[in-house]
Amino acid sequence: MLESLAAPLAVAALVVAVVALVVAVRAVRRRGPGPAPRPFPALTDADALEAYLTQQQDRVGELASRIDSLTGRAGTIEEVGRRAVQRVGLVRYNPFEDTGSNQSFALALLDEDGNGVILSSLHSRQQTRLYVKEIAGGKTEAALSAEESEALRRAGETA
């Protein structure tokens, strides 16, 4: 089946590529030549050259300052990102025979270092209970149910 579609798909891709090339060529011709290059100062005049070099030195200093600022911001963003929820594991299940479907769940929400919480919900006909267990480094001091352990395992797989 796929072999019979290969040739028509290749021809269709070729037609699309040719049409795109024609459109690109027309767009370039309509636009005309690009902007003229910036002229350099007359290198024969020492004062003009010195002013130009001073201006360029100031620009380089400004750019270095901006790079330093952006480097600091990037570090902050990376640190915040490490603590953001990045790994999620969800297990839905039915703990009681008198309820209709998998309304109960265990949800693991972890950051890059395996810190976070497991949120569990037990749903019955009379009530729904929520439980939260803290996770540090992928481990918890509290005992985990089979569903919570599975949610934690699934969250570890998404790393």
Buried (B, 14 or more C-beta within 10 A) or exposed (E): EEEEEEEEEEEEEEEEEEEEEEEEEEEEEEEEEEEEEEEEBEEEEEEEBEEBEEEEEEEEEEEEEEEEEEEEEEEEEEEEEEEEEBBBBBBBBEBEEEBEEEBBBBBBBBBBEBBBBBBBBBBEEEEEEEEEBEBEEBEBEEEBBEBBBBBBEBBBEEE
